[in-house]
Amino acid sequence: MPIPGAVIGRPRNKKTAWTVRAGDVLSRWIITIGGIGTLIAVSTVFLYLLWVVAPLLKPSRLWDPLILTLEKTGAPLHLAMDEYQRMAWRYEPNNRLVVFDVHNGATLAQPELTLGETVTAAYFSHGGTESVLGLADGSIILADFGFATDFASETDAPEAVRTLKVGEHGQSDGRIWTRLPSGQLRSQRFVFHMDAPIPAETTSRVLRVARVERAGATYVASLHANGEAYVWRLTRRRNLLTGKETVARTSRRVPLRPHAADLPPVFLGLSGLADTLILLFEDGLLERYDLRDFEQPVFIDETRTLESPDRRVTACRYLLGRSTLLMGDSHGRVRAWFPVNVAPQGDGTRSRTRLVAAQTLEGRPHAVTALATSQRIRMCAAGYADGTVRLFHVTSGKKLGEIHPVDENKAVSAIAVSPKDDGLAFMVGDRLVRWRLDVRHPEATLKSLFAPVWYEGASRPAHVWQSSSGTDDFEPKFGLVPLIFGTLKATVYSLIFGVPIALLAAIFTSEFLSPQARTVIKPLVEMMSSLPSVVLGFLAALVFAPLVAGILPAVLAAFVFIPGFFLLGAYLWQLIPYRMSLGLQRWRLIFVGLTVPLALRVASTAGPLLERVCFAGDIMRWLDGQVGGAAGGWAVFLYPLAVGLTAWGFRLTVSRWIRHRSRSWSRTRCAVVDALAFVAAALLTVPVTMALGHGLAWAGLDPRGPMVGTYVQRNALVVGFMMGFAIIPIIYTLAEDALTAVPDHLRSASLAAGATPWQTAIRIVIPTAMSGLFSAVMIGLGRAVGETMIVLMAAGNTPVMSWNPFDGFRTLSANIAVELPEAVRNSTHYRTLFLAALVLFVMTFVLNTLAELVRSRYRRKAIEL
């Protein structure tokens, strides 16, 4: 007899099918392999970036030393090498020029410099070209010294070098020949050219000379024994028909200070633009003369470069670009001086500059006896009285290497850096010392990448990114802080715009929208994420940016009226009778949506009024500081604070009074009182914000500068709006899913206890789903941090550090996209861009890790509920 309540039927087979077990095993292996593969892929990307970036921090390398003993001679005035480090020449005080082989010291040539007069002063540029000699009769001679490279086939080469093997060198006819892998022979020879003497206005012997080439003209300065100084401007013109060359020569006397005649300077220099003449004296006094008006040179100022009377200037030389002056003293210190702009004086027709000592290089307890500079980068070599040589990168202040003395009893008399910066040679007594050199990446140090650096011409140290320029003497600036700042700025502004809209929309969709409307609204919002970033960037740059620039006051007003009209619509909805509101429930979304165009209409009308009242009738000129005061600007920008203060005050007073008195009121009366209180609070925000604005203006504070500034069409406001539009779909989708996943029995229990739907959403649903909401925001943040095309097209791409919403910026990702295709492989610029990618990788990794920790905390709290 069957047992009552028992299930009658075929017994159930409890054995799991082999296909299910096989599927479980296969799924487990696929998930495991996929997870491990993801970890390997992420680790591989990190390690590759680290592998490319690591050489940036490697020290420079000096190797393969060669020491030669040359013929007995005096201390040379100048030393130069060719680009292959095979030949060199030295100029000696007795007007003797010697060309020799760097590898064995053999003399190759001693060109005759027939001058007719004794050379009393000489100036040589980096490699020897653009040189000038001063004579005892007061005249000067322009000269060019250098090397020439020729290529010849084996039949055209001298017979003595035809048997050379690949890589071998030989001498013939005063040249050095080298067999190349292609079979050709390359020859290096010394060449020089000297113009006819240029007579001066005086016959007094020349003490110091200087030369610079600028804009097709040659500028020469000379100081004579009688205390007079002259500057020449020589312009060469060639007749295209006859080929005849003529030289137009103009000279002017420089009115020197009396100090120059009493004690001759140890250095005379012309700046790279030929607009400044400097005289540097042994006691450290530096005088500057303005040559911009060539017809009337004037004295600028004098600077004491040595703070101690027991110090003496022992070496001086211009750095690449001839704006920074390197100065070595008797105590072994090398300092870099350059001019910076200051406020004009007098009638303001001439801008003024002052000299600053921006960099002090690590010294030794011995006098600096020789200085040499690179022809390609901002590197210098300093020789000391004890025979030591040190290499420095001037911008970063990094010591690149040190060569210990060959003979501690003899000083370094001359230094030469090879044209390719791959070799260094210097003279100590009658010995020539040559080292191979690999400077690697001297511009990139932790300090120059992440700390303020005092760049040439700047008034103070600053974070700057500027990787290229149109001149060869450009000073690369690889500060990553402006790019990191730009990335954070773009992220912050996009999150300020996108996160509130996305989360509120998700709460409304999940908790207050009908299921039928939800099935339509949610897919529509998710379709927004299918828009390509390049399309959004195109719209931001070419549509929204010009549009916002034309109606900026209305846009600012819209930030006030749109949320205000939303709240006003909510209060008006409460005025509808309860039974009628139930019947109109499905039209509530449309009713809420109508507040947006209404608010935009009111904002467009109020925009011109706002501009007249707060911005003196022209917001663009107000932002630029041309018109208006600070009170109106403070009132606009502090309006959110005024709203918060007013809401807080009403909550403590009016809202508390309404709660106590409304217990016996009808629903309609409560709704009317709430609406009137909201309108009163909204009206009260106006005097509150005006009081705040006038108070800060009375204190002398102005938002123009720390908060806002000159309006740039492509700015953070436009980027924040468009990037917020891009991250809204992903945040909305994940947040809505997290809210929907909250069990319905929690909602039912809350509603059954008498809570309203809004109280249920705020106090039950949102805390339970907080981990999912936080994850949604962090994923949106990750999208904003890595966004490229929108910021590339709409942010102006200017690496400036300013929180001004009306200014542009540059992000790490946009900078990589713009500059990596043009960067030379394995250059400092190339590796620094990979460092930017590594920084972006680390930023996202750290943010995601912190987000996961916070999410886990919220998840544990949700489980406790």
C-alpha positions in Angstrom: 0.0 0.0 0.0 1.6 3.3 -1.0 2.5 5.7 1.7 0.3 8.9 1.7 2.2 11.9 0.4 4.9 9.8 -1.1 6.1 10.5 -4.7 5.2 7.6 -6.9 7.3 7.1 -10.1 10.5 5.7 -11.6 13.5 5.8 -9.2 15.8 8.8 -10.0 19.3 7.9 -11.3 21.7 9.9 -9.2 24.8 9.2 -11.4 26.1 12.3 -13.2 26.4 11.9 -16.9 30.0 11.7 -18.3 29.4 14.7 -20.6 28.6 16.9 -17.6 31.7 15.8 -15.8 33.8 16.3 -18.9 32.3 19.7 -19.3 33.2 20.6 -15.7 36.8 19.5 -16.1 37.1 21.3 -19.5 35.6 24.5 -18.1 37.9 24.4 -15.1 41.0 24.0 -17.3 39.9 26.7 -19.7 39.2 29.2 -16.9 42.5 28.3 -15.3 44.5 28.6 -18.5 42.7 31.9 -19.3 43.4 33.4 -15.9 47.1 32.4 -16.0 47.3 33.7 -19.6 45.9 37.0 -18.5 48.4 37.3 -15.7 51.2 36.4 -18.1 50.0 38.9 -20.7 49.8 41.7 -18.2 53.2 40.8 -16.7 54.7 40.6 -20.2 53.5 44.1 -21.0 54.9 45.5 -17.8 58.3 43.7 -18.2 58.6 44.9 -21.8 57.9 48.5 -20.8 60.4 48.2 -18.0 63.0 46.7 -20.4 62.7 49.7 -22.8 62.7 52.2 -20.0 65.6 50.8 -18.0 68.4 52.2 -20.1 67.3 55.7 -19.3 68.7 55.4 -15.8 71.9 53.7 -16.8 75.1 55.8 -16.2 77.2 57.1 -19.0 80.2 55.0 -20.0 83.9 55.9 -20.5 86.2 53.2 -21.8 89.2 52.3 -24.1 91.6 55.0 -22.8 94.6 56.0 -25.0 97.5 58.1 -23.7 100.0 59.6 -26.2 103.1 61.7 -25.6 103.3 64.5 -28.1 106.3 66.7 -28.9 107.2 69.3 -26.3 105.0 72.3 -26.7 103.2 75.0 -24.8 99.7 74.7 -23.4 97.4 74.7 -26.4 94.6 77.3 -26.7 92.3 75.0 -28.5 91.9 71.3 -29.2 89.5 69.7 -31.7 88.9 66.2 -33.1 87.1 64.9 -36.2 83.9 62.9 -36.0 85.8 59.6 -36.4 88.3 60.4 -33.7 91.2 59.7 -36.1 92.6 63.3 -36.5 92.9 66.2 -34.2 94.4 69.7 -34.3 95.7 72.0 -31.7 96.4 75.7 -31.7 99.3 76.9 -29.6 100.0 80.4 -28.2 102.9 81.0 -30.6 100.5 81.0 -33.6 101.4 77.4 -34.4 98.8 75.0 -35.6 99.5 71.3 -35.6 97.4 68.5 -37.1 98.2 65.0 -35.8 97.0 61.4 -35.7 95.0 60.7 -32.5 96.1 57.0 -32.4 99.8 57.4 -32.5 100.5 61.2 -32.1 102.3 61.5 -35.4 102.2 65.0 -36.9 100.3 65.1 -40.2 100.6 68.7 -41.1 101.6 72.1 -39.8 99.7 74.6 -41.9 101.3 78.0 -42.3 99.2 80.8 -41.0 100.7 83.8 -42.8 99.2 86.8 -41.0 101.9 89.5 -41.3 101.2 90.5 -37.7 101.5 88.7 -34.3 98.3 87.1 -33.1 97.4 88.5 -29.8 93.9 87.0 -29.3 92.0 84.1 -30.7 88.5 82.7 -30.4 87.4 79.3 -31.5 83.9 77.9 -31.7 83.0 74.3 -30.7 84.7 72.5 -33.6 86.9 75.4 -34.8 84.6 76.8 -37.4 83.4 80.4 -37.0 86.7 81.4 -35.5 88.4 84.8 -35.3 91.9 86.0 -34.7 93.0 89.4 -33.3 96.3 90.9 -34.4 98.8 93.3 -32.8 97.8 96.1 -35.2 94.2 96.1 -34.0 92.8 94.2 -37.1 90.9 91.0 -37.0 90.8 87.9 -39.3 87.9 85.6 -39.8 88.9 82.0 -40.0 87.3 78.5 -40.3 89.1 75.4 -39.2 87.8 71.9 -39.6 87.9 68.5 -41.3 86.7 67.3 -44.7 85.7 63.8 -45.6 86.3 62.3 -49.1 85.5 58.9 -50.6 87.5 57.3 -53.3 87.6 54.0 -55.1 90.7 51.8 -54.9 92.0 53.0 -58.3 91.7 56.7 -57.3 93.4 56.2 -53.9 97.1 56.5 -53.3 99.0 53.3 -53.9 100.2 53.3 -50.3 96.7 52.7 -48.9 95.3 50.3 -51.5 96.4 47.2 -49.5 94.4 48.3 -46.4 91.9 45.7 -45.1 88.4 46.5 -43.9 88.6 48.6 -40.8 92.3 49.3 -41.1 93.8 52.9 -41.2 96.7 54.4 -43.1 98.4 57.7 -43.7 99.2 59.3 -47.0 99.4 62.9 -48.2 98.6 64.3 -44.8 95.4 62.3 -44.7 94.1 59.4 -42.8 92.6 56.7 -45.0 90.2 54.0 -43.8 88.9 50.9 -45.7 85.1 50.7 -45.5 83.0 47.4 -45.6 81.7 48.6 -49.0 85.2 48.4 -50.5 85.6 52.2 -50.8 88.3 54.2 -49.0 87.4 57.1 -46.8 89.9 59.9 -46.2 90.0 62.6 -43.6 91.9 65.8 -44.1 92.3 69.1 -42.3 90.9 72.2 -44.1 91.0 75.8 -43.1 90.2 79.2 -44.6 91.2 82.7 -43.6 89.8 85.9 -44.8 91.7 89.1 -45.4 92.4 91.1 -42.3 89.7 93.6 -41.4 91.2 96.9 -40.1 89.8 98.3 -36.9 89.1 101.9 -35.9 92.1 101.7 -33.7 95.7 100.4 -34.1 95.8 99.2 -30.5 96.5 95.5 -30.2 93.5 93.1 -29.7 93.1 91.6 -26.3 89.9 89.6 -26.7 87.7 88.6 -29.7 84.4 86.9 -30.2 82.3 85.8 -33.2 78.8 84.6 -33.9 76.8 83.8 -37.0 73.2 85.0 -37.1 70.5 85.4 -39.9 73.0 85.4 -42.7 75.4 87.9 -41.1 78.6 87.6 -39.1 79.0 89.5 -35.9 82.4 90.1 -34.4 83.4 91.8 -31.2 86.9 92.9 -30.2 88.5 94.5 -27.1 91.7 96.4 -27.5 94.6 97.3 -25.2 93.5 101.0 -25.1 90.2 100.0 -23.4 88.1 100.4 -26.5 85.7 97.8 -27.7 84.0 97.4 -31.2 81.4 95.3 -32.7 81.2 94.5 -36.5 78.4 93.3 -38.6 79.5 91.7 -41.9 76.9 90.8 -44.5 78.0 88.8 -47.5 76.1 89.2 -50.8 76.7 87.2 -54.0 75.8 88.4 -57.5 73.8 85.6 -59.1 74.9 86.6 -62.6 78.7 87.2 -62.1 79.2 85.1 -58.9 81.1 88.0 -57.4 80.8 88.2 -53.6 80.8 91.5 -51.8 81.0 92.1 -48.0 79.1 95.0 -46.4 80.9 95.9 -43.2 79.5 98.1 -40.4 81.3 98.8 -37.1 80.3 100.5 -33.9 82.2 101.4 -30.8 80.8 100.0 -27.5 80.8 102.6 -24.6 82.6 100.5 -21.9 82.6 101.2 -18.2 85.9 102.4 -16.7 86.5 99.0 -15.1 87.2 97.5 -18.5 90.2 99.8 -19.1 91.7 99.4 -15.7 91.7 95.6 -15.7 91.2 93.7 -19.0 88.5 91.0 -18.8 89.4 87.3 -19.0 86.4 86.6 -21.3 84.6 88.5 -24.1 81.4 86.9 -25.5 78.6 87.5 -27.9 75.3 85.8 -27.3 73.7 83.5 -29.8 71.3 86.2 -31.1 74.2 88.7 -31.3 72.0 91.0 -29.1 74.3 91.0 -26.0 78.0 91.6 -25.4 79.5 90.4 -22.1 82.8 91.2 -20.4 83.8 88.9 -17.6 86.6 89.9 -15.3 88.9 87.8 -13.1 87.3 89.0 -9.9 83.8 87.8 -11.1 82.4 91.1 -12.2 80.3 90.5 -15.4 79.2 93.5 -17.5 76.5 93.3 -20.2 75.8 95.6 -23.1 72.7 95.7 -25.3 73.4 95.3 -29.0 69.8 95.0 -30.3 70.0 98.5 -31.6 73.2 98.0 -33.4 73.6 101.7 -34.1 73.6 102.6 -30.4 75.0 99.9 -28.0 74.1 100.6 -24.4 75.1 99.3 -21.0 72.6 96.9 -19.4 73.9 96.0 -15.9 76.7 94.3 -14.0 76.6 91.2 -11.9 78.9 89.9 -9.2 79.2 86.2 -10.1 81.6 85.3 -7.3 80.4 85.8 -3.7 83.9 85.4 -2.1 86.9 87.8 -2.7 89.3 84.9 -2.6 87.8 83.2 -5.6 88.9 84.0 -9.2 87.4 83.2 -12.6 89.7 80.7 -14.3 87.7 79.3 -17.2 84.6 80.4 -19.1 82.7 79.2 -22.2 79.3 79.4 -23.8 77.1 76.4 -23.8 75.3 75.2 -27.0 73.0 77.9 -28.1 75.3 80.7 -26.7 72.8 81.8 -24.1 74.1 79.9 -21.0 77.5 80.9 -19.8 79.6 78.3 -18.0 82.0 79.8 -15.5 84.7 77.9 -13.6 86.5 79.4 -10.6 89.7 78.9 -8.6 87.8 76.7 -6.1 86.8 74.1 -8.6 83.2 75.2 -9.0 81.4 75.4 -12.3 78.2 77.4 -12.5 75.8 78.0 -15.4 74.5 81.5 -15.8 71.8 82.7 -18.2 69.5 85.7 -18.6 65.8 85.7 -17.6 63.2 88.3 -18.3 62.1 90.8 -15.7 59.6 93.7 -15.7 60.6 96.6 -18.0 61.8 99.8 -16.5 61.2 103.4 -17.5 58.9 103.9 -20.4 58.7 100.1 -20.9 59.9 100.2 -24.5 62.8 97.8 -23.7 62.3 94.5 -21.9 64.9 93.8 -19.3 66.8 90.7 -18.3 68.9 89.7 -15.3 71.5 86.9 -15.0 70.8 84.0 -12.7 73.0 81.1 -11.6 70.6 78.3 -12.4 72.9 75.3 -12.0 76.0 74.6 -9.9 77.9 71.6 -11.0 79.6 69.3 -8.5 83.2 70.6 -8.1 86.6 69.6 -6.8 89.0 71.3 -4.5 91.2 72.4 -7.4 90.8 75.3 -9.9 89.0 74.7 -13.2 91.6 75.2 -15.9 89.7 74.2 -19.1 86.1 73.9 -20.3 84.6 72.3 -23.4 81.1 71.8 -24.6 79.2 69.4 -26.8 78.1 70.4 -30.3 74.9 68.4 -30.0 73.6 68.3 -26.5 73.9 70.5 -23.4 76.9 68.6 -22.0 80.2 70.1 -20.9 83.6 68.8 -19.8 85.6 70.5 -17.1 89.3 70.0 -16.6 91.0 70.8 -13.2 94.4 71.8 -12.0 95.1 68.3 -10.6 94.6 66.7 -14.0 91.1 65.4 -13.3 88.3 65.7 -16.0 84.6 65.6 -15.2 81.6 65.4 -17.6 78.3 67.0 -16.8 74.9 67.4 -18.3 74.1 71.0 -17.5 70.3 70.9 -17.6 69.9 68.0 -15.3 73.1 68.7 -13.3 74.0 65.0 -13.6 77.7 64.0 -13.4 78.2 61.7 -16.4 81.7 60.5 -15.6 85.1 61.3 -14.1 88.6 60.7 -15.4 91.3 60.5 -12.8 94.6 62.3 -13.2 97.3 61.0 -15.5 99.8 63.3 -13.8 98.6 65.0 -10.6 101.3 67.7 -10.9 100.0 69.0 -14.2 96.7 70.8 -15.1 94.4 70.1 -17.9 95.2 72.7 -20.6 92.6 71.9 -23.3 89.6 69.6 -23.8 87.8 68.4 -26.9 84.5 66.6 -27.2 84.1 64.7 -30.5 81.3 66.0 -32.8 79.3 62.8 -32.3 79.7 62.9 -28.5 81.3 59.5 -28.6 84.8 60.5 -27.6 86.7 62.9 -25.3 90.3 64.1 -25.6 92.3 66.5 -23.4 95.8 67.7 -23.0 97.8 67.4 -19.7 101.3 68.8 -20.2 102.7 67.2 -23.4 100.3 64.2 -23.1 97.1 63.6 -25.0 94.5 61.5 -23.3 91.6 60.1 -25.3 88.6 58.1 -24.1 85.7 56.5 -25.8 82.4 57.9 -24.6 78.8 56.7 -24.5 76.7 59.4 -22.8 73.5 57.3 -23.2 70.6 59.4 -21.9 71.9 62.3 -19.8 68.7 64.4 -20.2 66.7 61.8 -18.3 67.1 61.6 -14.6 64.6 61.0 -11.8 64.9 64.7 -11.0 64.4 66.0 -14.6 61.5 63.6 -15.1 59.5 64.2 -11.9 60.9 67.3 -10.2 61.0 71.0 -11.3 64.0 71.8 -13.5 65.4 75.3 -14.1 65.5 75.5 -17.9 67.3 78.1 -19.9 65.5 81.4 -20.0 62.9 80.4 -17.4 62.5 82.7 -14.3 62.3 79.7 -11.9 62.3 75.9 -11.9 59.2 74.4 -13.4 57.6 71.1 -14.7 57.8 71.3 -18.5 57.2 68.9 -21.4 58.7 70.1 -24.7 60.3 67.3 -26.7 61.1 69.1 -30.0 61.8 72.4 -31.5 62.9 74.0 -34.8 66.5 74.8 -33.7 69.6 72.6 -33.2 70.4 74.2 -29.9 67.1 73.2 -28.4 67.0 72.2 -24.8 64.8 69.0 -24.5 62.3 69.1 -21.6 61.1 65.7 -20.5 59.1 66.6 -17.4 56.3 64.0 -17.1 54.4 65.8 -14.3 52.4 68.0 -16.7 51.3 64.9 -18.6 50.3 63.1 -15.3 48.5 66.2 -14.2 46.7 66.4 -17.6 45.6 62.8 -17.2 44.2 63.4 -13.7 42.5 66.6 -14.8 40.8 64.9 -17.7 39.7 62.1 -15.4 38.4 64.4 -12.7 36.4 66.6 -15.0 34.9 63.7 -16.9 33.9 61.9 -13.6 32.4 65.2 -12.2 30.1 65.3 -15.2 29.5 61.6 -15.9 29.3 59.8 -12.5 26.3 61.7 -11.0 24.3 61.4 -14.2 25.1 57.7 -14.6 24.4 56.7 -11.0 21.2 58.7 -10.7 20.0 57.3 -14.0 20.8 53.8 -12.8 18.9 54.3 -9.5 15.9 55.8 -11.3 15.8 53.0 -13.9 16.2 50.2 -11.2 14.0 51.5 -8.5 11.4 53.9 -10.0 10.9 53.0 -13.7 8.3 50.5 -14.8 9.7 47.1 -16.2 8.2 47.9 -19.6 10.0 51.2 -19.8 13.2 49.7 -18.4 13.4 47.2 -21.3 13.5 50.2 -23.7 15.5 52.7 -21.8 18.4 50.5 -20.8 19.3 49.2 -24.3 19.1 52.8 -25.6 21.6 54.0 -23.0 23.9 51.0 -23.6 23.9 51.8 -27.4 25.7 55.1 -26.5 28.8 53.1 -25.7 29.0 51.9 -29.4 29.9 55.4 -30.5 33.6 55.5 -31.5 35.9 57.8 -29.5 37.1 59.5 -32.7 33.6 60.5 -33.5 33.1 61.9 -30.1 36.4 63.8 -30.3 35.4 65.1 -33.7 32.1 66.4 -32.4 33.8 67.9 -29.4 36.5 69.7 -31.4 34.4 71.0 -34.3 30.9 71.3 -33.0 30.7 71.6 -29.2 33.9 73.6 -28.6 32.9 76.5 -31.0 29.3 76.3 -29.7 30.3 76.5 -26.0 32.7 79.4 -26.8 29.8 81.4 -28.3 27.3 80.8 -25.4 29.5 80.3 -22.4 27.4 82.4 -20.0 24.3 80.3 -20.9 26.3 77.1 -20.4 27.3 78.2 -16.9 23.7 79.1 -16.2 22.6 75.7 -17.4 24.7 74.0 -14.7 22.4 75.8 -12.2 19.0 75.6 -13.9 19.0 72.0 -15.1 19.3 70.4 -11.6 17.1 73.2 -10.2 14.3 72.5 -12.6 14.6 68.7 -12.0 14.0 69.4 -8.3 11.3 71.8 -9.0 9.6 69.2 -11.2 9.8 66.7 -8.4 8.1 69.1 -6.0 5.4 69.9 -8.5 4.8 66.2 -9.0 4.0 65.9 -5.3 1.3 68.5 -5.7 -0.7 66.1 -7.9 -3.4 64.3 -5.9 -2.3 60.8 -4.8 -4.9 58.8 -6.8 -4.3 60.9 -9.9 -0.5 60.5 -9.6 -1.0 56.7 -9.6 -2.7 56.9 -12.9 -0.1 59.2 -14.3 2.8 57.1 -13.1 3.8 55.9 -16.6 4.1 59.5 -17.8 6.4 60.5 -15.0 9.6 60.0 -17.1 8.2 62.2 -19.9 7.3 64.8 -17.3 10.8 64.8 -15.9 12.3 64.9 -19.3 10.4 68.0 -20.2 12.3 69.9 -17.5 15.5 69.7 -19.5 14.5 71.7 -22.6 12.7 74.1 -20.3 15.8 74.6 -18.2 17.9 75.1 -21.3 15.5 77.7 -22.6 15.6 79.6 -19.3 19.5 79.3 -19.2 19.8 80.7 -22.7 17.7 83.7 -21.6 19.5 84.2 -18.3 23.0 83.8 -19.8 23.3 87.4 -21.2 21.9 88.8 -17.9 24.5 86.7 -15.9 27.2 88.0 -18.2 26.2 91.7 -17.6 25.8 91.4 -13.9 28.8 89.2 -13.0 31.3 89.5 -15.8 31.1 93.2 -16.8 29.2 92.4 -20.0 32.1 90.3 -21.6 33.0 87.0 -20.0 36.0 86.4 -22.4 37.6 89.7 -21.5 36.7 89.2 -17.8 38.5 85.8 -17.8 41.5 87.5 -19.4 41.6 90.1 -16.7 40.8 93.0 -18.9 37.5 94.1 -17.3 35.4 93.7 -14.2 36.0 92.9 -10.6 36.4 89.7 -8.6 33.0 89.7 -6.8 30.8 88.5 -9.7 33.2 85.7 -10.6 33.4 84.5 -7.1 29.6 84.5 -6.9 29.3 82.3 -10.0 32.0 79.8 -9.1 31.0 79.6 -5.4 27.3 79.0 -6.2 27.5 75.3 -5.4 28.9 76.2 -2.0 26.1 78.7 -1.5 23.6 76.0 -2.3 25.1 73.6 0.2 25.2 76.2 2.9 21.6 77.2 2.3 20.4 73.5 2.2 22.2 72.8 5.4 20.7 75.9 7.1 17.2 75.0 5.9 17.6 71.4 7.1 18.5 72.5 10.6 15.7 75.1 10.8 12.9 75.0 8.3 12.9 71.3 7.6 13.0 70.4 11.3 10.0 72.8 11.9 8.0 71.3 9.0 8.6 67.8 10.4 7.3 68.7 13.8 4.2 70.6 12.5 3.3 68.4 9.5 2.2 65.3 11.5 -1.5 66.3 11.3 -1.3 67.9 7.8 -2.8 66.5 4.7 -0.6 65.2 1.8 -1.4 68.2 -0.3 -0.6 70.7 2.4 2.8 69.0 3.0 3.6 69.1 -0.7 2.7 72.8 -0.9 4.8 73.7 2.1 7.8 71.7 0.8 7.5 73.4 -2.6 7.4 76.8 -1.0 10.4 76.0 1.2 12.3 74.9 -1.9 11.5 78.1 -3.8 12.5 80.1 -0.7 15.8 78.2 -0.4 16.5 78.7 -4.1 15.9 82.4 -3.9 18.0 82.7 -0.7 21.1 81.2 -2.5 21.4 84.4 -4.6 22.1 86.8 -1.7 24.3 84.1 0.0 26.5 83.6 -3.1 26.7 87.4 -3.6 27.8 87.8 0.0 30.5 85.2 -0.4 31.7 86.8 -3.6 31.9 90.3 -2.2 33.6 89.1 1.0 36.4 87.3 -0.9 36.7 90.3 -3.3 37.0 92.7 -0.3 39.8 90.4 1.1 41.7 91.0 -2.1 41.2 87.6 -3.6 40.5 87.0 -7.3 39.5 83.7 -8.9 41.3 84.7 -12.1 44.6 82.9 -11.7 44.2 80.2 -9.1 40.8 78.9 -10.4 40.1 80.3 -13.9 42.0 82.2 -16.6 42.1 83.0 -20.3 39.5 81.1 -22.3 40.8 78.5 -24.8 38.3 77.1 -27.2 39.4 73.5 -26.7 39.4 73.1 -22.9 38.7 70.9 -20.0 35.0 71.9 -19.9 34.4 70.5 -23.4 36.5 67.4 -22.8 34.8 66.7 -19.4 31.4 66.9 -21.1 32.3 64.6 -24.0 34.3 62.1 -21.9 31.6 62.1 -19.4 29.2 61.2 -22.2 31.6 58.4 -23.2 31.8 56.9 -19.7 28.1 57.2 -18.8 26.9 54.0 -20.6 29.4 51.7 -18.9 28.9 53.1 -15.4 25.1 53.1 -15.9 25.0 49.5 -17.2 27.1 48.1 -14.4 25.5 50.2 -11.7 22.0 49.3 -12.9 22.9 45.6 -12.9 24.3 45.9 -9.3 21.1 47.6 -8.1 18.8 45.1 -9.9 20.8 42.2 -8.3 19.7 43.3 -4.8 17.2 40.7 -3.5 13.5 41.9 -3.8 12.7 40.6 -0.3 14.9 43.5 1.1 12.8 46.0 -0.8 9.5 44.3 0.3 10.6 44.3 4.0 11.5 47.9 3.8 8.3 49.0 2.2 6.3 46.8 4.6 7.9 48.6 7.5 6.5 51.9 6.2 9.5 53.3 4.3 9.0 55.2 1.0 10.5 53.9 -2.2 13.1 56.7 -2.1 14.0 55.8 1.5 14.2 52.1 0.5 16.5 53.0 -2.4 18.8 55.2 -0.3 19.0 53.2 2.9 18.6 49.6 1.8 19.3 49.1 -1.9 22.3 51.4 -2.4 24.3 50.2 0.6 23.7 46.6 -0.4 24.8 47.3 -4.0 27.7 49.6 -3.0 30.4 47.2 -4.0 28.9 47.0 -7.5 28.4 50.7 -7.8 32.0 51.4 -6.7 33.2 48.9 -9.3 31.2 50.6 -12.0 32.7 54.0 -11.1 36.2 52.6 -11.1 35.7 51.0 -14.5 34.5 54.3 -15.8 37.6 55.9 -14.2 39.8 53.4 -16.0 38.1 54.3 -19.3 38.7 58.0 -18.6 42.4 57.6 -17.7 43.2 55.7 -20.8 41.0 57.7 -23.2 43.1 59.0 -26.2 41.1 60.3 -29.2 38.7 62.6 -27.3 41.5 64.4 -25.4 43.7 64.4 -28.4 41.2 66.2 -30.5 39.4 68.4 -28.0 41.8 69.2 -25.2 44.1 71.6 -27.1 47.1 69.2 -26.5 49.0 71.8 -24.4 51.0 70.4 -21.5 50.1 73.1 -19.0 49.4 72.6 -15.3 46.3 74.5 -14.4 43.0 73.4 -12.9 41.3 76.2 -15.0 38.3 74.5 -16.7 38.7 76.9 -19.6 42.2 75.9 -20.4 43.7 72.9 -22.3 45.9 70.1 -21.2 47.8 67.0 -22.5 47.4 63.5 -21.2 49.9 60.6 -21.1 47.9 58.6 -23.6 47.4 61.5 -26.1 51.1 62.4 -25.8 52.2 58.8 -26.7 49.8 58.7 -29.6 51.1 62.1 -31.0 54.8 61.7 -30.5 55.7 58.0 -30.6 55.4 57.7 -34.4 58.0 60.5 -34.8 60.4 59.6 -32.1 63.8 58.2 -33.1 64.0 54.6 -32.0 66.0 54.1 -28.8 66.5 57.8 -28.3 65.9 59.6 -25.0 62.6 60.8 -26.4 61.5 57.3 -27.5 62.3 55.7 -24.1 60.7 58.6 -22.2 57.5 58.0 -24.1 57.7 54.3 -23.0 58.2 55.6 -19.5 55.0 57.6 -19.9 53.3 54.3 -20.9 54.8 52.6 -17.8 53.5 55.4 -15.6 50.1 55.1 -17.1 50.2 51.3 -16.5 51.2 51.8 -12.9 48.6 54.5 -12.3 45.8 52.2 -13.5 47.2 49.2 -11.6 47.4 51.2 -8.3 43.9 52.6 -8.8 42.4 49.2 -9.6 44.1 47.7 -6.6 42.8 50.4 -4.3 39.4 50.1 -5.9 39.3 46.3 -5.3 40.2 46.8 -1.6 37.4 49.3 -1.2 35.0 47.2 -3.1 35.8 44.2 -0.9 35.1 46.3 2.2 31.7 47.3 0.8 30.9 43.8 -0.1 31.6 42.5 3.4 29.3 45.2 4.8 26.6 44.2 2.2 26.8 40.6 3.3 26.3 41.7 6.9 23.0 43.3 5.9 
